[in-house]
Amino acid sequence: MSRTSDVLVIGGGIIGLVTAWRAAQRGLRTAVVDPEPGGGAARVAAGMLAAVTELHYGEETLLGLNLSSARRYPAFVAELQEATGQDVGYRACGTLAVALDADDRAHLRELHALQTRCGLESEWLNGRECRRLEPMLAPGVRGGLRVDGDHQVDPRRLAAALVTACERAGVIFHRGVADRLTVVRGRAAGVVFADGREEAADQVVLAAGSLSGRLGGVPEDVLPPVRPVKGQVLRLTVPPAYAPFLSRTVRAVVRGSQVYLVPRENGELVVGATSEELGWDTTVTAGGVYELLRDAHELVPGITELPLTETRAGLRPASPDNAPLLGPTGLPGLHLATGHYRNGVLLTPVTGDVLADLLVTGVLPEEARPFAPRRFSPAHVRQEQPA
Ligand code: GLY
């Protein structure tokens, strides 16, 4: 086994790629292990940067990290586009979250109160004002929240640009499946591939999305507690004659389920997403497609005219508290960048920055410390339990 890298990143989705890119920029010899770099959950994601509209009770700490990453987005995109010459479809279009009935309206009012308490910008609009902004909305829309700071990016283009940026920064790609972590004298030392090849490194970052909890060789007490949460997503196309169909992301909670419509500048309209705890299943089901189309149609009846161009399902890597796991583990040399759940695309810039700082200095930056994996370690959990 040859020591070829300072850093070996297991997982070539957007989180692994951004970590590798930032590490290589800081002068570390970096390699990424993935059979298909640029794939993963980003291939399915809609790319909403929804720190404000996806705020939930009890997630105020996560909100701080989400906002920090959202603030980094314009400079991050500019740097990535400059480094690669590739457009990543960043669109500062804002979001409108609407209510279709009295229950939805009450839910949105609660969300608005929470946003206001957290000092976030969000404006309540009545139904007529919503339709003035987005004329394709159903006449029955009862009101909504205008959030001008929640934007979008195209995750597939983002992933492709990150692959190019990594290549240009000198990152080596090992196109294979990581089977097992190598541990030598109590320290992470590299990886063994499914075909028996081995790669060594001084530091290893496990960034394999929902698969992160399945890597062989990782001691039980540091294995990340991530689970897959299935999301089915549709892609429609807005023909030029229908444009502008929607000018911003439009979303709602319909009968308790999230539905969102994300319009891209190139005419793609992403409709998502189901949220299903079904293990590793990635089947696109008739029921999933039906529910998304039914709910989206209630919001924007005109979608039935549009060509349906793609149906796909992916797996969000969820952690027990819905927040990511960022930083060192109890096994020296092994770090985590996983568990980003519903916010992987949003959290890409901040993840790259804090992981690169950690890899270079050995210290996790202050803002990432609440997300250190240690919070789930068995010893820490025992300590925190009331006597
Ligand atoms: N953040 C959108 C989703 O996970 O569906």
Residues whose N, C-alpha, C, O or C-beta is under 5 A from the ligand:
A	BS01	LIG	A273 Y341 R342
